[in-house]
Amino acid sequence: MPTVLCYGDSNTFGTPPMASLNEDRRFDRATRWPGVLAAALGPDWDVIAEGLPGRTTVHDDPIEGAHRNGLTVLPAIVESHRPIDVAVLMLGTNDLKQRFSLTGFDIARGAGRLVEVMLASGHVRQVLWVCPSPVVETGCLAEMFQGAEARGRSVADWSRQFAAELGVSFLDAGTLIAVDPLDGVHLNAAAHGILGEAIAAQVRALAKSEGN
């Protein structure tokens, strides 16, 4: 049975758009994009969702905790679920928080570092790098993501370039879906559905190329 690992943040976890910071909700399994992906691929696939709200690419979060660092825990997660036929990586949104003040180049480099670790592990056959949809500074998260719109403009272009250099598949989610205007960061149910189906199509293509 082919295994797909979905490695991401709150938009992989399934956090709905937030009206206030004290909300703690989650879309049901069927609504979240990894669930949509699993349904689209069918029962012959094992789809594993590893989404953590607040997860960054390679940075310890001084406020939300060092465990949000996507690089630190990645080797353990990869080894826990090996062998992995396709790893779907969608991280970078939280790197746009004002507290990190990162450029689009550095955010893409951070995600690229995760791709390198996956490929070097010997446990991941193929990677699908998904660049998250651009953040919009609005709602209850606007101050946390102050300056994100300007800093994030080049993330997709740099990500596409680095994905090509690493020889992995790439999907720019921003060409398909947008963040919900309620908080400018999270995806609504409809966007999860579109994203899950799009990822399923690319995963199937990758599997076909490998003869699965």
TIKETI-345280 format. One record per atom (N, C-alpha, C): residue number from 1; atom name; x negated, y negated, z; residue in one letter; chain. Coordinates in steps of 0.05 Angstrom, whole numbers, plus 5000, padded with zeros to 4 digits. Each point is the difference from the previous one (the first is absolute). Last residue first. Layout:
// TIKETI-345280
<NUM,CA,<X,Y,Z>,a,A>,
...
This chain:
// TIKETI-345280
<212,N,<4927,4946,4805>,n,A>,
<212,CA,<5017,5010,5022>,n,A>,
<212,C,<5029,5003,4990>,n,A>,
<211,N,<4917,4965,4952>,g,A>,
<211,CA,<5011,5027,4994>,g,A>,
<211,C,<5016,5012,5022>,g,A>,
<210,N,<4957,4911,4989>,e,A>,
<210,CA,<4983,5020,5014>,e,A>,
<210,C,<5010,5028,4995>,e,A>,
<209,N,<5046,4925,4965>,s,A>,
<209,CA,<4972,4998,4989>,s,A>,
<209,C,<4982,5020,5013>,s,A>,
<208,N,<5088,4992,5032>,k,A>,
<208,CA,<5000,5012,4973>,k,A>,
<208,C,<4972,5000,4988>,k,A>,
<207,N,<5015,4957,5082>,a,A>,
<207,CA,<5001,5029,5003>,a,A>,
<207,C,<4998,5014,4973>,a,A>,
<206,N,<5006,4906,5001>,l,A>,
<206,CA,<4974,5009,5010>,l,A>,
<206,C,<4999,5030,5003>,l,A>,
<205,N,<5082,4961,4975>,a,A>,
<205,CA,<4980,4998,4979>,a,A>,
<205,C,<4973,5009,5008>,a,A>,
<204,N,<5068,4996,5065>,r,A>,
<204,CA,<5005,5022,4981>,r,A>,
<204,C,<4980,4999,4977>,r,A>,
<203,N,<4997,4930,5061>,v,A>,
<203,CA,<4990,5024,5013>,v,A>,
<203,C,<5004,5024,4981>,v,A>,
<202,N,<5035,4917,4974>,q,A>,
<202,CA,<4971,5001,4997>,q,A>,
<202,C,<4988,5025,5013>,q,A>,
<201,N,<5094,4986,5007>,a,A>,
<201,CA,<4993,5003,4972>,a,A>,
<201,C,<4969,5002,4996>,a,A>,
<200,N,<5035,4981,5086>,a,A>,
<200,CA,<5005,5028,4992>,a,A>,
<200,C,<4991,5005,4971>,a,A>,
<199,N,<4998,4912,5033>,i,A>,
<199,CA,<4977,5016,5010>,i,A>,
<199,C,<5004,5029,4993>,i,A>,
<198,N,<5071,4943,4980>,a,A>,
<198,CA,<4976,4993,4983>,a,A>,
<198,C,<4976,5016,5008>,a,A>,
<197,N,<5079,5008,5052>,e,A>,
<197,CA,<5003,5013,4973>,e,A>,
<197,C,<4976,4994,4982>,e,A>,
<196,N,<5003,4959,5085>,g,A>,
<196,CA,<4998,5029,5003>,g,A>,
<196,C,<5002,5014,4974>,g,A>,
<195,N,<5015,4906,5003>,l,A>,
<195,CA,<4972,5007,5004>,l,A>,
<195,C,<4996,5030,5001>,l,A>,
<194,N,<5088,4966,4995>,i,A>,
<194,CA,<4986,4996,4975>,i,A>,
<194,C,<4970,5008,5002>,i,A>,
<193,N,<5053,5004,5078>,g,A>,
<193,CA,<5009,5019,4980>,g,A>,
<193,C,<4985,4998,4974>,g,A>,
<192,N,<4985,4937,5070>,h,A>,
<192,CA,<4989,5027,5007>,h,A>,
<192,C,<5007,5020,4978>,h,A>,
<191,N,<5039,4916,4993>,a,A>,
<191,CA,<4972,5000,4992>,a,A>,
<191,C,<4987,5026,5006>,a,A>,
<190,N,<5089,4987,5029>,a,A>,
<190,CA,<4999,5002,4971>,a,A>,
<190,C,<4971,5001,4990>,a,A>,
<189,N,<5016,4984,5093>,a,A>,
<189,CA,<5006,5028,4992>,a,A>,
<189,C,<4998,5004,4970>,a,A>,
<188,N,<4940,4921,5038>,n,A>,
<188,CA,<5027,5009,5006>,n,A>,
<188,C,<5005,5028,4989>,n,A>,
<187,N,<4904,4955,5035>,l,A>,
<187,CA,<5016,5008,4977>,l,A>,
<187,C,<5028,5007,5009>,l,A>,
<186,N,<4924,4928,5047>,h,A>,
<186,CA,<5011,5028,4998>,h,A>,
<186,C,<5018,5004,4976>,h,A>,
<185,N,<4957,4914,5018>,v,A>,
<185,CA,<4979,5021,5003>,v,A>,
<185,C,<5011,5028,4995>,v,A>,
<184,N,<5050,4912,5006>,g,A>,
<184,CA,<4978,4997,4981>,g,A>,
<184,C,<4978,5020,5001>,g,A>,
<183,N,<5090,4985,5047>,d,A>,
<183,CA,<4975,4996,5015>,d,A>,
<183,C,<4975,4998,4982>,d,A>,
<182,N,<5090,4999,4963>,l,A>,
<182,CA,<5006,4995,5029>,l,A>,
<182,C,<4975,4996,5016>,l,A>,
<181,N,<5005,5022,4904>,p,A>,
<181,CA,<4997,4972,5008>,p,A>,
<181,C,<5006,4995,5029>,p,A>,
<180,N,<4958,5092,4955>,d,A>,
<180,CA,<5026,4988,5006>,d,A>,
<180,C,<4996,4971,5010>,d,A>,
<179,N,<4931,5046,4930>,v,A>,
<179,CA,<5007,5001,5029>,v,A>,
<179,C,<5027,4987,5004>,v,A>,
<178,N,<4982,5044,4905>,a,A>,
<178,CA,<4991,4977,5015>,a,A>,
<178,C,<5007,5004,5030>,a,A>,
<177,N,<4980,5064,4902>,i,A>,
<177,CA,<5017,4992,5022>,i,A>,
<177,C,<4988,4975,5014>,i,A>,
<176,N,<4960,5037,4919>,l,A>,
<176,CA,<5026,5015,5002>,l,A>,
<176,C,<5019,4989,5020>,l,A>,
<175,N,<4909,4969,4984>,t,A>,
<175,CA,<5012,4999,4974>,t,A>,
<175,C,<5027,5014,4999>,t,A>,
<174,N,<4945,4999,5078>,g,A>,
<174,CA,<5011,4974,4995>,g,A>,
<174,C,<5012,4996,4973>,g,A>,
<173,N,<4951,5079,5030>,a,A>,
<173,CA,<5028,5000,5009>,a,A>,
<173,C,<5013,4973,4994>,a,A>,
<172,N,<4919,5051,4952>,d,A>,
<172,CA,<5004,4974,5012>,d,A>,
<172,C,<5030,4998,5007>,d,A>,
<171,N,<4928,5086,4984>,l,A>,
<171,CA,<5027,4989,4997>,l,A>,
<171,C,<5002,4974,5014>,l,A>,
<170,N,<4921,5080,4963>,f,A>,
<170,CA,<5008,4975,5013>,f,A>,
<170,C,<5028,4992,4994>,f,A>,
<169,N,<4917,5087,5002>,s,A>,
<169,CA,<5024,4988,4988>,s,A>,
<169,C,<5009,4976,5017>,s,A>,
<168,N,<4895,5028,4994>,v,A>,
<168,CA,<5025,5010,5011>,v,A>,
<168,C,<5024,4986,4988>,v,A>,
<167,N,<4898,4988,4991>,g,A>,
<167,CA,<5012,5021,4984>,g,A>,
<167,C,<5025,5012,5012>,g,A>,
<166,N,<4938,4925,5026>,l,A>,
<166,CA,<4999,5024,5015>,l,A>,
<166,C,<5013,5024,4986>,l,A>,
<165,N,<4999,4913,4961>,e,A>,
<165,CA,<4972,5007,5005>,e,A>,
<165,C,<4998,5026,5015>,e,A>,
<164,N,<5086,4965,4985>,a,A>,
<164,CA,<4988,5009,4975>,a,A>,
<164,C,<4971,5008,5004>,a,A>,
<163,N,<5044,4961,5072>,a,A>,
<163,CA,<5012,5027,4995>,a,A>,
<163,C,<4988,5012,4975>,a,A>,
<162,N,<4978,4911,5022>,f,A>,
<162,CA,<4985,5019,5017>,f,A>,
<162,C,<5011,5028,4996>,f,A>,
<161,N,<5044,4930,4954>,q,A>,
<161,CA,<4972,5002,4991>,q,A>,
<161,C,<4985,5022,5016>,q,A>,
<160,N,<5088,4977,5026>,r,A>,
<160,CA,<5000,5015,4975>,r,A>,
<160,C,<4972,5004,4989>,r,A>,
<159,N,<5010,4948,5077>,s,A>,
<159,CA,<5006,5028,5005>,s,A>,
<159,C,<5000,5016,4975>,s,A>,
<158,N,<4990,4907,4994>,w,A>,
<158,CA,<4975,5012,5010>,w,A>,
<158,C,<5005,5030,5006>,w,A>,
<157,N,<5075,4951,4972>,d,A>,
<157,CA,<4980,5000,4979>,d,A>,
<157,C,<4974,5014,5009>,d,A>,
<156,N,<5070,4986,5063>,a,A>,
<156,CA,<5007,5020,4980>,a,A>,
<156,C,<4979,5002,4978>,a,A>,
<155,N,<4990,4933,5069>,v,A>,
<155,CA,<4997,5028,5010>,v,A>,
<155,C,<5005,5020,4978>,v,A>,
<154,N,<5004,4899,4999>,s,A>,
<154,CA,<4981,5016,4984>,s,A>,
<154,C,<4997,5029,5008>,s,A>,
<153,N,<5059,4934,5044>,r,A>,
<153,CA,<5005,4999,4971>,r,A>,
<153,C,<4982,5018,4983>,r,A>,
<152,N,<5006,4980,5101>,g,A>,
<152,CA,<5008,5026,4988>,g,A>,
<152,C,<5002,5000,4970>,g,A>,
<151,N,<4981,4923,5057>,r,A>,
<151,CA,<4978,5020,5003>,r,A>,
<151,C,<5006,5025,4984>,r,A>,
<150,N,<5067,4932,5004>,a,A>,
<150,CA,<4976,4991,4985>,a,A>,
<150,C,<4978,5021,5001>,a,A>,
<149,N,<5078,5018,5050>,e,A>,
<149,CA,<5007,4998,4971>,e,A>,
<149,C,<4976,4992,4984>,e,A>,
<148,N,<4994,5004,5095>,a,A>,
<148,CA,<4998,5026,4986>,a,A>,
<148,C,<5007,4998,4971>,a,A>,
<147,N,<5000,4931,5075>,g,A>,
<147,CA,<4979,5000,4979>,g,A>,
<147,C,<4998,5025,4984>,g,A>,
<146,N,<5047,5012,5091>,q,A>,
<146,CA,<4995,4973,4989>,q,A>,
<146,C,<4977,5001,4981>,q,A>,
<145,N,<5051,5069,5054>,f,A>,
<145,CA,<4988,5004,4974>,f,A>,
<145,C,<4994,4973,4986>,f,A>,
<144,N,<5038,5003,5087>,m,A>,
<144,CA,<4980,5022,5002>,m,A>,
<144,C,<4985,5003,4974>,m,A>,
<143,N,<5073,4940,5004>,e,A>,
<143,CA,<4976,4989,5013>,e,A>,
<143,C,<4978,5021,5002>,e,A>,
<142,N,<5084,5025,4962>,a,A>,
<142,CA,<4987,4980,4984>,a,A>,
<142,C,<4974,4990,5013>,a,A>,
<141,N,<5071,5067,5026>,l,A>,
<141,CA,<4972,5007,4997>,l,A>,
<141,C,<4984,4979,4986>,l,A>,
<140,N,<5096,4995,5017>,c,A>,
<140,CA,<4987,5003,5026>,c,A>,
<140,C,<4971,5007,4998>,c,A>,
<139,N,<5042,4953,4912>,g,A>,
<139,CA,<5012,5015,5023>,g,A>,
<139,C,<4983,5002,5024>,g,A>,
<138,N,<4948,4985,4909>,t,A>,
<138,CA,<5027,4993,5007>,t,A>,
<138,C,<5009,5015,5025>,t,A>,
<137,N,<4921,4999,4921>,e,A>,
<137,CA,<4999,4988,5027>,e,A>,
<137,C,<5028,4989,5006>,e,A>,
<136,N,<4968,5086,4937>,v,A>,
<136,CA,<5012,4973,4998>,v,A>,
<136,C,<5001,4989,5029>,v,A>,
<135,N,<4940,5083,4944>,v,A>,
<135,CA,<5013,4989,5024>,v,A>,
<135,C,<5011,4972,4993>,v,A>,
<134,N,<4981,5082,4926>,p,A>,
<134,CA,<4990,4976,5013>,p,A>,
<134,C,<5017,4991,5024>,p,A>,
<133,N,<4993,5105,4972>,s,A>,
<133,CA,<5012,4976,4989>,s,A>,
<133,C,<4990,4975,5015>,s,A>,
<132,N,<4936,5087,4998>,p,A>,
<132,CA,<5026,4991,5011>,p,A>,
<132,C,<5010,4975,4986>,p,A>,
<131,N,<4938,5080,4957>,c,A>,
<131,CA,<4997,4973,5011>,c,A>,
<131,C,<5027,4989,5010>,c,A>,
<130,N,<4960,5103,4986>,v,A>,
<130,CA,<5023,4982,4996>,v,A>,
<130,C,<4994,4973,5013>,v,A>,
<129,N,<4946,5094,4964>,w,A>,
<129,CA,<4997,4975,5015>,w,A>,
<129,C,<5023,4982,4993>,w,A>,
<128,N,<4978,5109,4997>,l,A>,
<128,CA,<5016,4979,4987>,l,A>,
<128,C,<4999,4976,5018>,l,A>,
<127,N,<4934,5093,4988>,v,A>,
<127,CA,<5011,4978,5015>,v,A>,
<127,C,<5017,4982,4982>,v,A>,
<126,N,<4959,5111,5008>,q,A>,
<126,CA,<5006,4976,4984>,q,A>,
<126,C,<5012,4978,5018>,q,A>,
<125,N,<4963,5082,5037>,r,A>,
<125,CA,<4994,5005,4972>,r,A>,
<125,C,<5004,4974,4984>,r,A>,
<124,N,<4971,5021,5105>,v,A>,
<124,CA,<5020,4986,4984>,v,A>,
<124,C,<4993,5002,4971>,v,A>,
<123,N,<4945,5034,5070>,h,A>,
<123,CA,<5026,5012,5006>,h,A>,
<123,C,<5022,4987,4984>,h,A>,
<122,N,<4905,4975,5005>,g,A>,
<122,CA,<5001,5027,4989>,g,A>,
<122,C,<5027,5013,5003>,g,A>,
<121,N,<4962,4909,5025>,s,A>,
<121,CA,<5007,5020,5020>,s,A>,
<121,C,<4998,5028,4989>,s,A>,
<120,N,<4989,4916,4950>,a,A>,
<120,CA,<4976,5012,5011>,a,A>,
<120,C,<5005,5022,5020>,a,A>,
<119,N,<5072,4948,4962>,l,A>,
<119,CA,<4987,5016,4979>,l,A>,
<119,C,<4975,5014,5010>,l,A>,
<118,N,<5047,4942,5059>,m,A>,
<118,CA,<5017,5023,4992>,m,A>,
<118,C,<4986,5018,4980>,m,A>,
<117,N,<4957,4920,5026>,v,A>,
<117,CA,<4999,5020,5021>,v,A>,
<117,C,<5017,5024,4993>,v,A>,
<116,N,<5001,4927,4941>,e,A>,
<116,CA,<4974,5013,5000>,e,A>,
<116,C,<4998,5022,5021>,e,A>,
<115,N,<5077,4945,4998>,v,A>,
<115,CA,<4999,5019,4977>,v,A>,
<115,C,<4974,5015,5000>,v,A>,
<114,N,<5007,4932,5062>,l,A>,
<114,CA,<5016,5023,5008>,l,A>,
<114,C,<5001,5021,4978>,l,A>,
<113,N,<4958,4918,4982>,r,A>,
<113,CA,<4984,5016,5019>,r,A>,
<113,C,<5015,5025,5009>,r,A>,
<112,N,<5045,4936,4947>,g,A>,
<112,CA,<4981,5017,4985>,g,A>,
<112,C,<4982,5017,5017>,g,A>,
<111,N,<5057,4936,5040>,a,A>,
<111,CA,<5015,5023,4990>,a,A>,
<111,C,<4983,5019,4984>,a,A>,
<110,N,<4959,4921,5028>,g,A>,
<110,CA,<5008,5017,5023>,g,A>,
<110,C,<5015,5024,4992>,g,A>,
<109,N,<4979,4935,4936>,r,A>,
<109,CA,<4977,5016,5006>,r,A>,
<109,C,<5005,5018,5024>,r,A>,
<108,N,<5067,4939,4975>,a,A>,
<108,CA,<4997,5022,4980>,a,A>,
<108,C,<4976,5017,5006>,a,A>,
<107,N,<5010,4925,5053>,i,A>,
<107,CA,<5022,5018,5005>,i,A>,
<107,C,<5000,5024,4981>,i,A>,
<106,N,<4938,4930,4987>,d,A>,
<106,CA,<4993,5016,5023>,d,A>,
<106,C,<5022,5020,5008>,d,A>,
<105,N,<5016,4939,4928>,f,A>,
<105,CA,<4977,5017,4994>,f,A>,
<105,C,<4994,5019,5023>,f,A>,
<104,N,<5063,4931,5012>,g,A>,
<104,CA,<5011,5022,4985>,g,A>,
<104,C,<4978,5020,4992>,g,A>,
<103,N,<4981,4944,5088>,t,A>,
<103,CA,<5006,4994,4972>,t,A>,
<103,C,<5012,5025,4986>,t,A>,
<102,N,<5009,4975,5109>,l,A>,
<102,CA,<4985,5014,4979>,l,A>,
<102,C,<5007,4991,4972>,l,A>,
<101,N,<5025,4982,5102>,s,A>,
<101,CA,<4991,4980,4981>,s,A>,
<101,C,<4982,5012,4978>,s,A>,
<100,N,<5046,5033,5087>,f,A>,
<100,CA,<4977,5012,4986>,f,A>,
<100,C,<4988,4981,4980>,f,A>,
<99,N,<5078,4976,5052>,r,A>,
<99,CA,<4978,5007,5019>,r,A>,
<99,C,<4976,5012,4987>,r,A>,
<98,N,<5083,4980,4953>,q,A>,
<98,CA,<4982,4977,5003>,q,A>,
<98,C,<4977,5006,5019>,q,A>,
<97,N,<5046,5078,4940>,k,A>,
<97,CA,<5006,4984,5024>,k,A>,
<97,C,<4980,4978,5004>,k,A>,
<96,N,<4997,5070,4931>,l,A>,
<96,CA,<5007,4973,4993>,l,A>,
<96,C,<5009,4983,5024>,l,A>,
<95,N,<4980,5094,5002>,d,A>,
<95,CA,<4975,4986,4997>,d,A>,
<95,C,<5005,4970,4994>,d,A>,
<94,N,<5071,5064,5003>,n,A>,
<94,CA,<4993,4989,5026>,n,A>,
<94,C,<4973,4985,5000>,n,A>,
<93,N,<5031,5043,4919>,t,A>,
<93,CA,<5019,4979,5009>,t,A>,
<93,C,<4991,4987,5026>,t,A>,
<92,N,<4957,5077,4959>,g,A>,
<92,CA,<4990,4973,4993>,g,A>,
<92,C,<5018,4978,5009>,g,A>,
<91,N,<5012,5112,4968>,l,A>,
<91,CA,<4992,4983,5022>,l,A>,
<91,C,<4989,4974,4990>,l,A>,
<90,N,<5034,5100,4966>,m,A>,
<90,CA,<5012,4974,4997>,m,A>,
<90,C,<4995,4983,5025>,m,A>,
<89,N,<4974,5101,4945>,l,A>,
<89,CA,<4991,4980,5019>,l,A>,
<89,C,<5014,4973,4994>,l,A>,
<88,N,<5007,5112,4982>,v,A>,
<88,CA,<5012,4975,4992>,v,A>,
<88,C,<4992,4979,5021>,v,A>,
<87,N,<4961,5101,4967>,a,A>,
<87,CA,<5002,4981,5022>,a,A>,
<87,C,<5010,4974,4988>,a,A>,
<86,N,<5001,5109,4967>,v,A>,
<86,CA,<5001,4971,4993>,v,A>,
<86,C,<5003,4984,5026>,v,A>,
<85,N,<4980,5092,5008>,d,A>,
<85,CA,<4999,4998,4970>,d,A>,
<85,C,<5000,4971,4991>,d,A>,
<84,N,<4963,5048,5093>,i,A>,
<84,CA,<5019,4980,4990>,i,A>,
<84,C,<4997,4998,4970>,i,A>,
<83,N,<4978,5080,5083>,p,A>,
<83,CA,<4991,4984,4977>,p,A>,
<83,C,<5023,4982,4990>,p,A>,
<82,N,<4992,4986,5088>,r,A>,
<82,CA,<4986,5012,4977>,r,A>,
<82,C,<5011,5028,4993>,r,A>,
<81,N,<5022,4934,5074>,h,A>,
<81,CA,<5020,5007,4979>,h,A>,
<81,C,<4987,5014,4976>,h,A>,
<80,N,<4951,4967,5077>,s,A>,
<80,CA,<5023,5012,5012>,s,A>,
<80,C,<5019,5012,4979>,s,A>,
<79,N,<4922,4949,4977>,e,A>,
<79,CA,<4993,5027,5008>,e,A>,
<79,C,<5024,5015,5012>,e,A>,
<78,N,<5011,4909,4976>,v,A>,
<78,CA,<4994,5016,4976>,v,A>,
<78,C,<4994,5029,5008>,v,A>,
<77,N,<5012,4939,5070>,i,A>,
<77,CA,<5025,5005,4986>,i,A>,
<77,C,<4996,5017,4975>,i,A>,
<76,N,<4924,4971,5048>,a,A>,
<76,CA,<5015,5020,5016>,a,A>,
<76,C,<5027,5007,4986>,a,A>,
<75,N,<4945,4932,4961>,p,A>,
<75,CA,<4988,5027,4998>,p,A>,
<75,C,<5015,5021,5015>,p,A>,
<74,N,<5031,4907,5007>,l,A>,
<74,CA,<5004,5014,4974>,l,A>,
<74,C,<4987,5028,4998>,l,A>,
<73,N,<4999,4928,5072>,v,A>,
<73,CA,<5015,5025,5004>,v,A>,
<73,C,<5003,5017,4974>,v,A>,
<72,N,<4951,4916,5002>,t,A>,
<72,CA,<4992,5015,5023>,t,A>,
<72,C,<5013,5027,5002>,t,A>,
<71,N,<5022,4933,4933>,l,A>,
<71,CA,<4976,5015,4994>,l,A>,
<71,C,<4993,5019,5024>,l,A>,
<70,N,<5074,4937,5003>,g,A>,
<70,CA,<5005,5023,4983>,g,A>,
<70,C,<4976,5017,4994>,g,A>,
<69,N,<5029,4937,5086>,n,A>,
<69,CA,<4979,5002,4980>,n,A>,
<69,C,<5004,5025,4983>,n,A>,
<68,N,<5050,4975,5080>,r,A>,
<68,CA,<5012,4992,4975>,r,A>,
<68,C,<4980,5002,4976>,r,A>,
<67,N,<4979,5015,5094>,h,A>,
<67,CA,<5010,5024,4987>,h,A>,
<67,C,<5015,4993,4974>,h,A>,
<66,N,<4964,4934,5061>,a,A>,
<66,CA,<4980,5011,4982>,a,A>,
<66,C,<5010,5025,4985>,a,A>,
<65,N,<5066,4919,5037>,g,A>,
<65,CA,<4985,5023,5009>,g,A>,
<65,C,<4981,5011,4978>,g,A>,
<64,N,<5058,4917,5007>,e,A>,
<64,CA,<5018,5024,4999>,e,A>,
<64,C,<4985,5026,5006>,e,A>,
<63,N,<4953,4914,5000>,i,A>,
<63,CA,<5025,4996,5015>,i,A>,
<63,C,<5016,5026,5002>,i,A>,
<62,N,<4917,4993,4952>,p,A>,
<62,CA,<4994,4990,5027>,p,A>,
<62,C,<5025,4996,5016>,p,A>,
<61,N,<4977,5071,4919>,d,A>,
<61,CA,<5017,4977,5005>,d,A>,
<61,C,<4996,4991,5028>,d,A>,
<60,N,<4933,5052,4926>,d,A>,
<60,CA,<5013,5002,5027>,d,A>,
<60,C,<5017,4975,5004>,d,A>,
<59,N,<4976,5038,4900>,h,A>,
<59,CA,<4995,4980,5021>,h,A>,
<59,C,<5014,5007,5026>,h,A>,
<58,N,<5001,5036,4903>,v,A>,
<58,CA,<4975,5008,5015>,v,A>,
<58,C,<4994,4982,5024>,v,A>,
<57,N,<5088,5002,4951>,t,A>,
<57,CA,<4983,5017,4984>,t,A>,
<57,C,<4976,5009,5018>,t,A>,
<56,N,<5090,4980,5052>,t,A>,
<56,CA,<4983,4985,4981>,t,A>,
<56,C,<4984,5019,4983>,t,A>,
<55,N,<5098,5006,5062>,r,A>,
<55,CA,<4974,5012,4991>,r,A>,
<55,C,<4987,4982,4979>,r,A>,
<54,N,<5088,4988,5045>,g,A>,
<54,CA,<4977,4984,5008>,g,A>,
<54,C,<4974,5011,4990>,g,A>,
<53,N,<5079,5069,5008>,p,A>,
<53,CA,<5003,4971,4999>,p,A>,
<53,C,<4975,4985,5010>,p,A>,
<52,N,<5000,5098,4954>,l,A>,
<52,CA,<4997,4987,5027>,l,A>,
<52,C,<5004,4970,4997>,l,A>,
<51,N,<5013,5102,4943>,g,A>,
<51,CA,<5002,4971,5000>,g,A>,
<51,C,<4999,4990,5029>,g,A>,
<50,N,<4994,5092,4941>,e,A>,
<50,CA,<4983,4990,5021>,e,A>,
<50,C,<5000,4969,4999>,e,A>,
<49,N,<5055,5093,4957>,a,A>,
<49,CA,<5000,4971,5004>,a,A>,
<49,C,<4983,4993,5024>,a,A>,
<48,N,<5008,5086,4925>,i,A>,
<48,CA,<4994,4992,5027>,i,A>,
<48,C,<4999,4970,5002>,i,A>,
<47,N,<5039,5085,4933>,v,A>,
<47,CA,<4994,4971,5001>,v,A>,
<47,C,<4997,4992,5030>,v,A>,
<46,N,<5001,5091,4932>,d,A>,
<46,CA,<4998,4993,5028>,d,A>,
<46,C,<4991,4971,5002>,d,A>,
<45,N,<5053,5063,4920>,w,A>,
<45,CA,<4979,4982,5008>,w,A>,
<45,C,<5002,4995,5030>,w,A>,
<44,N,<5063,5051,4949>,d,A>,
<44,CA,<4975,5014,4995>,d,A>,
<44,C,<4976,4982,5008>,d,A>,
<43,N,<5095,4974,5003>,p,A>,
<43,CA,<4991,5016,5022>,p,A>,
<43,C,<4974,5015,4996>,p,A>,
<42,N,<5022,4903,4949>,g,A>,
<42,CA,<5014,5026,5005>,g,A>,
<42,C,<4987,5017,5021>,g,A>,
<41,N,<4988,4906,4958>,l,A>,
<41,CA,<4981,5022,4992>,l,A>,
<41,C,<5013,5027,5004>,l,A>,
<40,N,<5048,4922,5025>,a,A>,
<40,CA,<4996,5000,4971>,a,A>,
<40,C,<4982,5022,4991>,a,A>,
<39,N,<5016,4986,5092>,a,A>,
<39,CA,<5025,5009,4987>,a,A>,
<39,C,<4996,5002,4970>,a,A>,
<38,N,<4930,4965,5052>,a,A>,
<38,CA,<5003,5029,5005>,a,A>,
<38,C,<5025,5011,4986>,a,A>,
<37,N,<4984,4906,4995>,l,A>,
<37,CA,<4979,5015,4986>,l,A>,
<37,C,<5004,5030,5003>,l,A>,
<36,N,<5053,4944,5052>,v,A>,
<36,CA,<5009,4999,4972>,v,A>,
<36,C,<4981,5016,4982>,v,A>,
<35,N,<4974,4989,5088>,g,A>,
<35,CA,<5023,5018,4999>,g,A>,
<35,C,<5012,5001,4972>,g,A>,
<34,N,<4930,4939,5019>,p,A>,
<34,CA,<4990,5027,5000>,p,A>,
<34,C,<5022,5021,4998>,p,A>,
<33,N,<5026,4908,5005>,w,A>,
<33,CA,<4989,5008,4974>,w,A>,
<33,C,<4987,5028,5001>,w,A>,
<32,N,<5084,4977,5064>,r,A>,
<32,CA,<4971,4992,4999>,r,A>,
<32,C,<4988,5010,4974>,r,A>,
<31,N,<5089,5024,5025>,t,A>,
<31,CA,<4998,4974,4989>,t,A>,
<31,C,<4971,4991,4995>,t,A>,
<30,N,<5026,5084,5042>,a,A>,
<30,CA,<5008,5000,4972>,a,A>,
<30,C,<4997,4973,4986>,a,A>,
<29,N,<4982,5011,5095>,r,A>,
<29,CA,<4981,5014,4983>,r,A>,
<29,C,<5007,4999,4970>,r,A>,
<28,N,<5036,4920,5061>,d,A>,
<28,CA,<5001,5029,5002>,d,A>,
<28,C,<4981,5013,4980>,d,A>,
<27,N,<4978,4902,5039>,f,A>,
<27,CA,<5018,5012,4982>,f,A>,
<27,C,<5000,5031,5004>,f,A>,
<26,N,<4978,4931,5080>,r,A>,
<26,CA,<4987,5016,4979>,r,A>,
<26,C,<5022,5011,4981>,r,A>,
<25,N,<4977,4920,5087>,r,A>,
<25,CA,<5017,5018,4986>,r,A>,
<25,C,<4984,5015,4979>,r,A>,
<24,N,<4993,4924,5076>,d,A>,
<24,CA,<4985,5025,4999>,d,A>,
<24,C,<5017,5021,4987>,d,A>,
<23,N,<4991,4883,5024>,e,A>,
<23,CA,<5014,5023,4988>,e,A>,
<23,C,<4982,5024,4999>,e,A>,
<22,N,<4979,4908,5030>,n,A>,
<22,CA,<5005,5021,5020>,n,A>,
<22,C,<5016,5024,4989>,n,A>,
<21,N,<4976,4918,4951>,l,A>,
<21,CA,<4976,5016,5006>,l,A>,
<21,C,<5005,5023,5019>,l,A>,
<20,N,<5075,4962,4930>,s,A>,
<20,CA,<4986,4990,5023>,s,A>,
<20,C,<4977,5019,5007>,s,A>,
<19,N,<5053,5014,4923>,a,A>,
<19,CA,<5010,4973,5005>,a,A>,
<19,C,<4986,4987,5024>,a,A>,
<18,N,<4967,5080,4926>,m,A>,
<18,CA,<5005,4992,5027>,m,A>,
<18,C,<5011,4971,5002>,m,A>,
<17,N,<4993,5093,4928>,p,A>,
<17,CA,<4996,4971,5003>,p,A>,
<17,C,<5010,4991,5027>,p,A>,
<16,N,<4976,5101,5002>,p,A>,
<16,CA,<5017,4983,4983>,p,A>,
<16,C,<4992,4971,5003>,p,A>,
<15,N,<4937,5091,5009>,t,A>,
<15,CA,<5011,4977,5015>,t,A>,
<15,C,<5017,4983,4982>,t,A>,
<14,N,<4948,5087,4984>,g,A>,
<14,CA,<5028,4995,4995>,g,A>,
<14,C,<5012,4978,5016>,g,A>,
<13,N,<4907,5044,4982>,f,A>,
<13,CA,<5015,5008,5024>,f,A>,
<13,C,<5030,4997,4996>,f,A>,
<12,N,<4943,4965,4936>,t,A>,
<12,CA,<5001,5029,4997>,t,A>,
<12,C,<5015,5012,5023>,t,A>,
<11,N,<4987,4909,5001>,n,A>,
<11,CA,<5017,5005,4977>,n,A>,
<11,C,<4999,5029,4991>,n,A>,
<10,N,<4947,4968,5073>,s,A>,
<10,CA,<5028,5000,5007>,s,A>,
<10,C,<5018,5005,4976>,s,A>,
<9,N,<4905,5032,4980>,d,A>,
<9,CA,<5007,4985,5023>,d,A>,
<9,C,<5030,5001,5006>,d,A>,
<8,N,<4935,5077,4948>,g,A>,
<8,CA,<5007,4972,4998>,g,A>,
<8,C,<5006,4987,5026>,g,A>,
<7,N,<4984,5097,4936>,y,A>,
<7,CA,<4985,4986,5021>,y,A>,
<7,C,<5005,4970,4998>,y,A>,
<6,N,<5035,5103,4967>,c,A>,
<6,CA,<5007,4972,4996>,c,A>,
<6,C,<4988,4984,5024>,c,A>,
<5,N,<4983,5101,4948>,l,A>,
<5,CA,<4997,4984,5024>,l,A>,
<5,C,<5006,4971,4994>,l,A>,
<4,N,<5022,5103,4955>,v,A>,
<4,CA,<4997,4971,4995>,v,A>,
<4,C,<4999,4986,5027>,v,A>,
<3,N,<4988,5108,4956>,t,A>,
<3,CA,<5004,4981,5022>,t,A>,
<3,C,<4994,4972,4992>,t,A>,
<2,N,<5032,5103,4953>,p,A>,
<2,CA,<4983,4976,4999>,p,A>,
<2,C,<5007,4981,5023>,p,A>,
<1,N,<5008,5109,4998>,m,A>,
<1,CA,<5017,4976,5000>,m,A>,
<1,C,<4982,4975,5000>,m,A>,
